[in-house]
Amino acid sequence: MPTTEGVRGQDQVPQPKHLTPQRFLFPVLIMTFLAALLGVMYLDYIVDPQKNLHDFPIALVNRDEGDIQGQPGQEKRVNFGDQVAEGLQQAVPADQIDLRVLGINEAELQMRNAQIYGAVIIPGDFSKRLGILGVGSIVPGDIQLPTITLQTNPRTGIFATTAVERFGEQALDQVNQQVGQQLLATVRAQLAPPSGDAAPAPALSGATQIALERPLNIVIDQFDPLPTGTGQGLTAFFYALLLLIAGMVGAMIVHTLIDSALGFLPTEWGPWYLKPESAAISRFSTLLIKWSAVAGMSVVVSGALMIVANCLDMPIDHPLQLFLYGALVILAVGVTSISILATIGWAGLVVNVIFFVILGVPSSGGTVPLEATPKYFGWLSSFEPMHQVFLGVRSILYFNGSAQAGLSRGVWMSVLGLVIGVVLGVVATRAYDRRGLDRAVRAPEGQAAPVN
């Protein structure tokens, strides 16, 4: 009869020898690190954009031609537009707003190239209308309030538009009060009786005084409004994100499936498990196969995204540009992701997620302008792929494919990323191959090689 120990030994399930507590906790620590990094990056850029505001570009356009005012024989030339512009420059916090004094043509050019988020425009007849308002408070007649236009640039995004409107509410309201005080003092001086005249000065009606205290009509206008189907300027961000994810996730899928087909990874379909014999192929040749798959994928996926966008009635004025740029982005991101995986192995999954997504999305400037985020996001945006991709897509979708609006930067940075990815992959895999660091399965010393 078998002993109790023998029966117990047959019933015992063999435990994996390599699953130590340290290895069991390792993925938990990795995910904790990624979650903490995600929290810092995604919350820090959205918690308080107003506090983080810096170097936010807005144009100041003073077109006021001035006016000649005063009693006959005492006329003098005045330019209230200059006074308003000077007051606005003093009122605006220089550490938050980059107020650029521009002509109307330069301001429109910078609006079309996404270089400024809005403009304050003082019209040419500003002094004349302000003078008429002062006279009209004494002499009956029809008058119109002098107007200052606050132009937003909706193609730079909904948050930028909101920030410009908030700036207008604060800064222009302060200017309105200052102009009102000056105008009210001028009118009262005009109503004052001559020296030695005992008659009291005519009193201003309450309605007139209220009108004079805030004499400016602040008009908010959109420069080149967006068409419908653009998600208030968010489609560019999400399309860029789709291209980035397609390149990164597509590379990971290509990497896994080709390694599985070559026998370097097992293939599992539900309960079916297959581990074929590893192919006799170098790391460099494997890399070339994966790059070829990514190249084909980039063209097909870019076309598929174009079809989806068209079916959803998303406006695309330059479809060929968007298709070619999309294919370039997917190729560059995919090739680089594959090269990182070929260089450092499974750790490349973590590196790709951190580099392309965790650091890239909040520093893209696609939802919150970089001028409303902590300054280190601006540093990240100088090399993070997502920002470059967003600039290129936004230029094609909203700014007529203008090179100055970001397409030029988006293209050459994508090409640079592609070159870096190619160089990294070639250098790493060729170095491994020369040193004999192939991917063949070897048995531990003293044991026979495993049979596949």
KACORUR-V274371 format. One record per pair of residues at least 6 apart in sequence whose C-alpha atoms are under 7 Angstrom apart, sorted by the first residue. I is the first residue (numbers start at 1). J is the second residue. If there is no record, write none. Layout:
# KACORUR-V274371
i:I j:J
i:I j:J
This chain:
# KACORUR-V274371
i:38 j:358
i:41 j:358
i:41 j:359
i:41 j:362
i:42 j:362
i:45 j:362
i:45 j:373
i:45 j:374
i:49 j:372
i:49 j:373
i:50 j:372
i:52 j:372
i:52 j:373
i:52 j:374
i:53 j:96
i:53 j:371
i:53 j:372
i:53 j:373
i:54 j:95
i:54 j:96
i:54 j:97
i:54 j:371
i:54 j:372
i:55 j:95
i:55 j:96
i:55 j:97
i:55 j:98
i:55 j:371
i:56 j:96
i:56 j:97
i:56 j:98
i:56 j:371
i:57 j:97
i:57 j:98
i:57 j:99
i:57 j:116
i:57 j:117
i:58 j:98
i:58 j:99
i:58 j:100
i:58 j:116
i:58 j:117
i:58 j:118
i:58 j:119
i:59 j:99
i:59 j:100
i:59 j:101
i:59 j:102
i:59 j:107
i:59 j:116
i:59 j:118
i:59 j:119
i:59 j:120
i:60 j:99
i:60 j:100
i:60 j:101
i:60 j:102
i:60 j:119
i:60 j:120
i:60 j:121
i:61 j:101
i:61 j:102
i:61 j:103
i:61 j:104
i:61 j:120
i:61 j:121
i:61 j:122
i:62 j:81
i:62 j:85
i:62 j:121
i:62 j:122
i:62 j:123
i:63 j:122
i:63 j:123
i:63 j:124
i:64 j:79
i:64 j:81
i:64 j:122
i:64 j:123
i:64 j:124
i:64 j:125
i:64 j:126
i:64 j:127
i:65 j:124
i:65 j:125
i:66 j:77
i:66 j:78
i:66 j:79
i:66 j:80
i:66 j:127
i:66 j:128
i:67 j:77
i:67 j:78
i:67 j:79
i:67 j:127
i:67 j:128
i:68 j:75
i:68 j:76
i:68 j:77
i:68 j:78
i:69 j:75
i:69 j:76
i:69 j:77
i:70 j:76
i:79 j:127
i:80 j:127
i:81 j:122
i:81 j:126
i:81 j:127
i:84 j:175
i:87 j:175
i:88 j:171
i:88 j:175
i:91 j:171
i:92 j:171
i:110 j:116
i:111 j:117
i:111 j:153
i:112 j:399
i:113 j:399
i:113 j:402
i:113 j:404
i:113 j:405
i:114 j:156
i:114 j:405
i:117 j:152
i:117 j:153
i:117 j:156
i:117 j:160
i:117 j:164
i:118 j:151
i:118 j:152
i:118 j:153
i:118 j:164
i:119 j:150
i:119 j:151
i:119 j:152
i:120 j:149
i:120 j:150
i:120 j:151
i:121 j:148
i:121 j:149
i:121 j:150
i:122 j:148
i:122 j:149
i:123 j:148
i:126 j:146
i:126 j:147
i:129 j:145
i:129 j:146
i:130 j:146
i:132 j:143
i:133 j:143
i:133 j:145
i:134 j:183
i:134 j:187
i:136 j:143
i:137 j:208
i:145 j:215
i:145 j:216
i:145 j:217
i:146 j:216
i:146 j:217
i:147 j:216
i:147 j:217
i:147 j:218
i:147 j:219
i:148 j:216
i:148 j:217
i:148 j:218
i:148 j:219
i:149 j:218
i:149 j:219
i:149 j:220
i:149 j:221
i:150 j:168
i:150 j:219
i:150 j:220
i:150 j:221
i:151 j:220
i:151 j:221
i:151 j:222
i:151 j:223
i:152 j:161
i:152 j:164
i:152 j:221
i:152 j:222
i:152 j:223
i:153 j:161
i:153 j:222
i:153 j:223
i:154 j:161
i:154 j:222
i:154 j:225
i:154 j:226
i:154 j:233
i:155 j:226
i:155 j:233
i:155 j:398
i:156 j:233
i:157 j:232
i:157 j:233
i:157 j:234
i:157 j:367
i:158 j:232
i:158 j:233
i:159 j:367
i:159 j:368
i:160 j:369
i:176 j:214
i:176 j:215
i:176 j:216
i:177 j:213
i:177 j:214
i:180 j:212
i:180 j:213
i:180 j:214
i:180 j:215
i:181 j:213
i:183 j:212
i:184 j:212
i:184 j:213
i:191 j:201
i:191 j:202
i:192 j:201
i:193 j:199
i:193 j:201
i:229 j:313
i:229 j:314
i:229 j:315
i:230 j:314
i:230 j:315
i:236 j:390
i:236 j:393
i:236 j:394
i:236 j:397
i:237 j:366
i:237 j:390
i:240 j:389
i:240 j:390
i:240 j:393
i:243 j:326
i:243 j:329
i:243 j:330
i:244 j:330
i:244 j:333
i:244 j:386
i:246 j:330
i:247 j:330
i:247 j:331
i:247 j:333
i:247 j:334
i:248 j:333
i:248 j:334
i:248 j:337
i:250 j:334
i:251 j:294
i:251 j:334
i:251 j:337
i:251 j:338
i:254 j:290
i:254 j:293
i:255 j:290
i:255 j:338
i:259 j:265
i:260 j:266
i:260 j:267
i:262 j:278
i:262 j:279
i:263 j:275
i:263 j:276
i:263 j:277
i:263 j:278
i:263 j:279
i:264 j:278
i:265 j:275
i:266 j:273
i:266 j:274
i:266 j:275
i:267 j:273
i:267 j:274
i:267 j:275
i:268 j:274
i:275 j:452
i:276 j:452
i:277 j:452
i:278 j:440
i:282 j:433
i:282 j:438
i:283 j:429
i:283 j:433
i:283 j:438
i:284 j:426
i:284 j:429
i:284 j:430
i:291 j:335
i:294 j:331
i:294 j:334
i:294 j:335
i:295 j:331
i:298 j:327
i:298 j:330
i:298 j:331
i:299 j:327
i:302 j:323
i:302 j:326
i:302 j:327
i:303 j:323
i:306 j:323
i:316 j:397
i:317 j:397
i:318 j:396
i:322 j:396
i:329 j:414
i:332 j:414
i:332 j:415
i:332 j:417
i:332 j:418
i:335 j:418
i:335 j:421
i:335 j:422
i:336 j:418
i:336 j:421
i:336 j:422
i:337 j:352
i:339 j:421
i:339 j:424
i:339 j:425
i:340 j:348
i:341 j:348
i:341 j:349
i:342 j:425
i:342 j:429
i:343 j:425
i:343 j:428
i:343 j:429
i:356 j:385
i:356 j:386
i:360 j:384
i:360 j:385
i:360 j:386
i:360 j:387
i:361 j:386
i:363 j:377
i:363 j:378
i:363 j:380
i:363 j:381
i:363 j:387
i:364 j:381
i:364 j:386
i:364 j:387
i:364 j:390
i:365 j:387
i:366 j:390
i:370 j:377
i:370 j:378
i:381 j:387
i:388 j:409
i:388 j:410
i:388 j:413
i:389 j:410
i:391 j:406
i:391 j:407
i:391 j:410
i:392 j:406
i:392 j:407
i:392 j:410
i:392 j:411
i:395 j:401
i:395 j:402
i:395 j:405
i:395 j:406
i:395 j:407
i:399 j:405
i:401 j:407
i:442 j:449
i:443 j:449
i:443 j:450
